[in-house]
Amino acid sequence: MPFAVDSLSKTSLSKTMTMIGFAAALVRRADDGADATAIADAIVVAWQEIDAALSPIIGQRAVAALYRRGLSIIGQDYPWLSDTHEDVATLLDREAMRSALAQQSGAEAAAGGAAALQAFHDLLAGLIGPGLTERLLGSILENLERSENLERSSNRDISP
């Protein structure tokens, strides 16, 4: 009898693979020598896209609240990110995030940024379900992963 996977498991797997793909793209970028500023820029673009997609639906305050809570959850592992949400009431402070990430090594910035995105994603999925979360955020993260991969491939040396 073949192993059957229910739709919730497929959605959860898809969500996990999307987040892993984006996180892996960030780590590859760091491994390829990208500095923390370049990593920070990619992560801030992700937050801009997430904010733009969700604010009209759940409101800026709700997006900011999930952002704050996510950073609070990962704060023990990434204490340097904890200051980026102190004054966030209604809007994401992307410049504070960019600054905190840019002050780390490329690998640490990639890990912290991916952890923050994953925490946000998990919180949102807990509130609205994994299926709707995937529909709202999946394409954003896939597009960002794709652009990271395209940038990486275009930066390769194509000498004979």
N, C-alpha and C positions, 0 to 999 in steps of 0.2 A: 504494500500500500504506500503510495507516494506521500511525502510530507506535505501537509496542507498549511498554508500561511493565511491567516485571516486578514481582512482589509485593514484593521487597526495596526497589525504588525507590519504590513506593507507600508502604510503611511509613516509609522514610526521609523522604519528602516530607511525610507526615502528621506525623511527629515534628517536623520542621523547622517546619511551619506552626503546630503547637501552641506550640512555644517562641517563635516569632516573634509569634504572637497575644498571648501573655502579656507578652512584652517590649514589644510595641506598646501594650498596655493600660497598662503602667507609664509609658511615655514620654508617652502622651496625658495621663495623670494629671498628670505633671510639667508638661507644656505647658499644662494647664488651671490651673496655679498651685498644685497640691498641694505642700506643703512636704516636706522630706526625711523628717520623722517619719511622715507618712502613707504615703509610699512605703516606708519601712522596715517599717512595720506590715504592709503588704501582702506584702512579701517574706518576713517572718518567718512569716506565716500559711502561705505556700507551703512553707517549710522544715518547719513543724510537720506539715503534711499529708503531706509526703514522708517524714518520719521515722516518722510513725504508720503509713503504708502499708508501708514497707520493713522497719522494725525486726523485726516478727514473722517476716518471711520470711528476711532475710539477717543479722539481728542488729544491735544498736545499734553494736557495734564496727565492723562493715563499713560501715554508713551513715556513721559518724564518719570512717572512713578515706577513703571516697570524697569526703566533704565537705572534709577536709584537703587531699587531693590536688587537688581542683578549685580550691580557693583558692590553692594553690601554683602551679598552672598559670597562673592569671590575675593572680598577684601582681605581675608586672612592669607590667601595665597599670593595676592598682588596688592599689598598695602599701598603702593605708590599710585594706584588707581582710586583709592578711597577719597582723596581730596577733589576728584573731578566731579563729584556729585553733591558736595556739601550745599551749594547754593542753588541747585536745580529745583525750581518749583514748578514751572510750567513749560520750559524749553530745555532741550538737551544742550549742554555746554560742550559743543564739539571742539572748540579751541582749547579748553582745559584738557580734554581727552587727548587731542593732538600733542599738546605740550608734554603731558605725562608720558605718553608713548615715546615721543622723540628723545626723551632723556634716558631711555633704556637702551640696551643692546638690541640689535635687530631681532634676535631670537626671543628675547624676553618681551619685546613689544608685540611680536607675532603671537606668542603664547598668551599674554595678558589680553590682547584685543580679541583673540578667538574665544577665550574664556568668557569675556564680557558678552560677546554676541551669543554664545551658547547659553549662558544664564538667562539672558533676555528671551531667547527663543523658547527655552524650557518654561519660563514663567508664563509667557503668552500662551503656549500650548496647554498649560495647566488651566488657564482661564477660558479659552475658547475652543480647545480641542486641537489635537495634532493635525487633523485634516484641513481645517480652516487656516491654521497657522502656516501649513505648507503652501496652501493656495496664496496666502498673502505675502509670505516671505521667500518661498522657495525660488521663484524666478529671479528675485533680486540677488540672492546669494549665488545662484547658478550663473547669472550674467557677470557678476563680479569675479567668480572663479574663472569663467571663460576669458574675461579680459585679462586676468592675472596670467593665465596660461598663454594667451596670445602675446602679451608683452614679453613674457619669458622667452617664447620661441623666436620672437623678432629680435631679441637681444643676443641670440646665439651667433657665434662667429661662423660664417658660411664659407670659409676659405677652403680651397681645393686641397 
